[in-house]
Amino acid sequence: MTACAIEDGTALAEGSTEGDGSAEATGAGGSAEPEPEPEPSGPVAAGAESAPGEVPAPAAPAETVLPAFTLTADGAYAARLTAAAPVPEPAEGGAPADTAWFAERWTLDGPEPYAVPLPMNQPEEAESQVLPLADGRVLIRRRVAERHTFSLLYPTGPGTGELMLGAVQCDELTLLPPSPDGVSAYALSVGEYSTALWRVAGGASGPEHVANLPGRCSGGVWLDRAGRLLALDREPAGGGPVKAVAVDLGRGAEMTPLLQITPDSNDRLLLADPDSGLLLIRSDAPGHDRLGWGVLGSCLPVRFPECLRLPDCAVKPFAVQPGQMLMPESCAVALRIDGAAGSWVGVWRPAGRRLHQLAAPGGWLAGSGVWSRDGVLKLPYADGETACAVALLEMPEEVKPADGPGCGESGTQPSAALAPPPVCTPVPLGQAPLMGRTAPD
């Protein structure tokens, strides 16, 4: 089941596209009115006075460590590339010194977080990607000429062990977010007419070509906890609006429509919570790009809360509170906010009236974090004094404002003017891999 079309309920019906995005592997061992209803409490602007009990947005950017910091689906491990010891300054007139990078694994499920460096005999390139697995090993993708090689890194005594998995020969290849099964890792290679889906770890022998998916696919959001249902943002090969689709890896990578708010809108899935069915969506259906939310399998309209619309800021969700079975409106959502003042944290519930803006810890690995089941947000950071640490933030209590005209008590009004809900037909998803997921047993 999917978030349904909010206007006419029509399903995405695109013809198949032709083309081959495959590559060679080598093994080794919608709303009728776009403008939203105003909400009684708007966001706190960066640098403005905060509400009581909230930390003001920072006046200076929080330190951001690049490349990206990636967590496992359960938040137990994380991995990143980090800079080695400073390289000596070159002699006058010499070439500038390059930063030397190495992989680092963080363990976050113990009493105290700690980091384990995984350096090799030579430094890594900054464009390499790392992905943590549930057993503590770290998958690394390296670019070697026209090939992408894959290895598993793990600590062994004072050094680093490496298990070579194989290589994929193609121009570009990008790792998808860690699979919820904790064992598998997948990657996309986008071609002119199709996208090759690869299983690069967790298979029987090296990288395995799973399927060629029609169109140009990007993104990557897992819809279940078994690592079977994968959502991708798909652009038709001949051009056209981007629509989120679901790929069932248990049925030969069968692709079925997932989101269509209006026929011509670009509808991307940013985040999903398998427990509650909450979906975080970015769409231009309201007339321009907006952040909205819906529920997997629901016939209710996708909503675009005004409080998630911040002038001159980019807002992106990065974590949803798990364990809220069948209660999507109660899930706490963490969002990264980027503005002229730097990066800070927003926390919000669909049932709430406002976006709470909180200062991030110095050295926050911006855009990373995980919620506990009881609503505590863990934010990893590394500053000049601490090489590996986690800051804990709690969701502020919601204060119910006085009801204003046109505001329902739940605070979950859709972005259209209030009106009787239209008759709505959900977009089908292959006769049911997700049917009944949000219904009680």
N, C-alpha and C positions, 0 to 999 in steps of 0.2 A: 504494500500500500504506500501511497505517497501523499505529499502535500498536493492538494488538488488545485485545478485552475480556479481562480477566484472570480472570474467573470462568466465564462460560458462553459467551463468544465471540459472543453474539447481536449482530446489526447494528442500528443505529438505524433504526427504521422509523416515521417520522412522516408524517402526512398533510399535504398541502399546505395552506397558509394563504392567505387572501384579504386583499386590501387593496392600497393604492397608496401607496408612500412616495416617489413621484417628485416632482420639482419643476421649475420653469421655468428654462431656461437662456437667457442672452443672450450672444451672441458679439461680439467686437471684434477685427477683423483675427485488571480488578478482582480484588481479593484476597479470599480467603475469610476471613482473619483481619485485621482492620484495624490491629492494633498491630504495629509493625515489630520485627524482631529487633534487639536492642541491638548497637551497634557498639563495638569495643574502645576507640575513642578519641573522646570527645565534643568538642563545640566549646569554644573558649575564650570565656568570658563577658566582656562588656565590663567593662573595669577590672580583670579578673583577670590573674594572671601569665601571660605568653605563653610558648609553647614556644621552645626555643633557636632563634635565627636569625630569629624573627618579630618584627615591629614591634607593640607593644601597641596595642590599640584606643584611640582618642583620648579624653582626659578631658573635652574640650569639643567642641561641634559644629563640624564643618568648615563654612566659609562656603559657602553655597549661593546661586547666582545664578539668579533666576527672571526671565522664563519659561524654558521648557524649551530644552535644547541638543540639537540633532538632527544626527546624522552620516549621510553617504551610506552605502550598503550596503558599499562597499569601504573606508570610513574615510578617503578622500582629502580630503573637504571636510566642513565642519560649518557650522551656522548657528544663530543665536540672536537674541533681542531683548535689548538691553542698555541700561542707563540712560545718558542723555545727561548733560551737565554739570549739576551740582546747580542746581535752580531756586531763585531768591532766596526768602528767607523772606517770607511775607506780612506786611503791616502789622498792627499790633495790632488784633484784632477782625475781621480779614479772613478770607476763605476759605483753607483750607489749600492749599498748593501741591501739584500733582500731579506725579508722576514722568514725565519725558519719555523715551520709548523710541524706539530706532531699530534697524534690522536690522544684523547684523554677520556677515561670512563669515570662517571660519577655513580656512586651507590647512594640511593636516597631512601631506602626502605628500612634502614637500621636506626639505632638510637641517635646516631650523629652521622651527617653526610660526610663522605670522604671521596677524594679523587685519586685515581690510579693512572699515572702517565704510561703511555704505550709507545715510546719512541722506537723507531727503526734505525737501521744503519745510515740512512740518509733522510733528510727532512721531506715532509709531504708538501705537495703543491696546495695552494690556498683553494683551488677549485675542486679538490677532492671532496667527497661526501662520506660521512660516517653515520652509522645507524646502530643503535644498541639492540641486542637481543636479550631474551628473558633469562638466558643462562649466564649472562655477564660478559659474553664475547661481544666484540664490536666489528661490524661489517664495514669495510672501507672500499669505496669505488675510486679508482685512479684512472686518469686519462694517460694512455701511452700511445702516442701517434694517433692512428685511426681506430684504436681499440680502447675499450673500457674494461679494466681488469678488476676482479673482486677477490678479496681475501678476508679471513676472519682473524682478528688480533685478540690476544689474550695475555695476561701477565703470567710469566713463568720465571720464578726466582727473581733475580735482579734484572732480567731482561724482558723482552716481548716475544712471544711465540706468534707464528703466522701460519695459517692454513690456506693455501691457494685454492680457490674454487674454480677459476676459469676466466674467460673473457667473452665479451660481445663486441663484434666489429660493426660500428655504425658511426654516424657523424655526431649525434647528440643523444644522450641518455640521462634520465633523471630518476633518482630513487624516490619511491612513494613513501608516505609515512609508515612507521612500523606496524606490521600486522598484529592484530590482537592475539593471535595464537602464540606470539613470542618467538616463533621459530623461523617463519618464512619472511622473505623480503622480496619486494616486487619493484620493477622499474618500467618506465615508458620511454619509447623511442618514436618520436613523431616524424612521420613521412609526409609527402605531399598530399596523399589521398587517404592514408590510413595511419593508425598508430599501433606499433608493436608492443604487446604486453609481455614482459619477461618475468619469470621467477628466478631470481639471481642467488637466492640462498634458501635452504630448507628442502631442496629437491633431492632426487636420487643421485645425480651425478652432474654437478656444475650447473651453470645457467641453463634454463629451459625456456624455450619459446612457448608461451601459453596460447596466444591468439593474435590475429590482426583485427583491430577494432576499426570500423569505418569512421572516417572523419579524423579531425585533429583533437586529441584528448589531452587534458591537463588536470591540475588539482589532485584530488585523491582523498576521500573520506570513507572510513569504514563504518558500515551500518549495523554490524552485529559483533558479538564477542568471539565468534569462532573464526574470523578471518575469511569468510566465504563471500560476503556481499560488499562490493566496493563501488562507491559512487565516484564518477568522473564528470568533469565539465567538457562537453563535446561540441565542437564547431563543425558543421557539415563541410565536406571536402570542397564543395563549390561555393562556400561562403554562406552566411546567414547567421541567425541568432544563436548564441551559445545556450545550450540546455543541459542541465544535470541529468545523467543517465545512471542506471544501476547495472553493474556487471556481476553476474552470478558465477563465481569461480567453480562452484560445484556442479554446474550444468554446462560445461564447455565454454565458459566466458560469454554466456548468453547476455545480450544487451537489451535492456528495456527502458522506456521513458520513466523518469523520476519526477521532474519538475517542469511545469509549464504554467506560468502565471497568466501571461497573455501570449498569443501566437508569435508576436514580433519582439518580445522582450528577451533580454539576456538574463538568464536565471541560473546562478551559480550556487552550489552548496559549499559552505565554508566549514561547518562543524555539525556533528550529529551525536546524540547520546542514545545508545542502544537500549538503556533501561527505561527511559521515559518516552522516547520517541521524539524528543525536542530536536528541531532542525534550525540552524542559523543560516540565513540565506542572504545573498547580495543580488539585487535585481534593479533594473532600470524601468520596471513596469510602472512605478509612480511618476515617471517622466524624467527621472535622472537616477543615478546609482544611489540606492538606499540599503541600509541594513535592516533585515526583517527576520521574523521567526514564524515557524509553522510546526505542525505535529505530523509525524509519519502516520499515514492512514486516516487523517482527519479530513472532513469535508468543510471545515471552517476556513474562512479566508486567511491567506498569509497576511500578517500584520507588520506594519512599519512604524514602530513607536517614534514619536517625535523626540524623546529624550536621547535616542541613539544617534541623533543627527547633530553633530557638533561643527559649527562654522570653522573653516580653516584648520581642521584636524582630520586625520585619517584614523578610523576606528575599525579594529579587526578582532573578532573573538578568538581566543586560543585555548580555553578550557571550560568544560561544563561539569557541574557537580554530579557524580554518579550516584546510583542507588535509589533514586527517586522514582520508584516503579509506578508507572502510569500517572505520574504527577508532573507533566512537563512545565506547568506554570510555576512550580515551586523550585525548579532547578536554579542554582546560582550560576551565573555565567561571568567569566573573567574576560576582559577585553584590553587589548593594547591600544593606547591612544598616543598618536604622534602629532606633535605640533611644533610651533616655533620655540617653545620652551624645552623641548626634548621629548622623552617618552615617559609615560606614567600609566597607571593601572585604573581601569574602570571595572566595577562590579555591579551586577544588575540581575534582577529576576523578572521574568515575563509578567508575573502577577504584581510586581511593584510599580510604582509611579515614576521612579527616577533612576538615573544613572549616578552611582556614587563614585566619585573620583578621588583616588588615593595616591600618595607619593610612592614611587617605587624605591626599593633599597638601592643605595649606591652600588654600581657595578651589576645591576640586574641584567641578566641575559635576556634582553627584551623580547617579549613575545613568547616566553616559555613559563610554564607553571602547571600545577595539577591541584585539583580539589580533592579533599578527603570526603568521605561519605557524610560526615557531620558538618560540612560547610566551612572548613578551614582551607584557605588558599596557600599553597606552598610555592614560593617564588625563589628559584635558584639565583645566586649572585656570586661574583668574585671581584673583590676590590683590591686595593693595594695592600691591605693588611690581612685579608682572608682569601685563600686560594679556592675554597669550596665551602659554601654555606647556603642555608635556606632560611628565608624570612617567612614568617607566618602572619597572614592577614585573615581576619574574620569578617564575614558579611555583616555590614551594619544593620541594625534593626530598622525595619520599614515603619515609617510614621505615616499613618493614613491621613491624607489631607482632606480638607473639606471638599465635598463633591461640588463640582462646577457644572455649568450647563453642558449637556452632551457627554458627560463622563460617567461611564458605568462604574459600579463599585469595585469591580475586579481590577480596573486599570488595564484591561487587555483589549480595549476597543480596536477594531481594524482601522487602517488608514483612510478608508472611505467614510463618507458621512453615514451616520447611523441610519440603517434601513433594515427592513425585513430581510433575513438571509436568503440569497437566491438558491434555487435548486441546483445542486452541485453533484457532478459525477466524478469520482476519483479517476485519475489516470491509472490504467491497469499496469501491473508489474509482473508480466509473465504468469498470470493465473495463480500467483501466490507465493513466491518465496517469502514475502513479508506479510501475507494475509494473516490477520488476527494478532499481529505482534503487539498492538496496543489495546487489545481487548482482554478483559479478565478471563481467567480459565473457568 
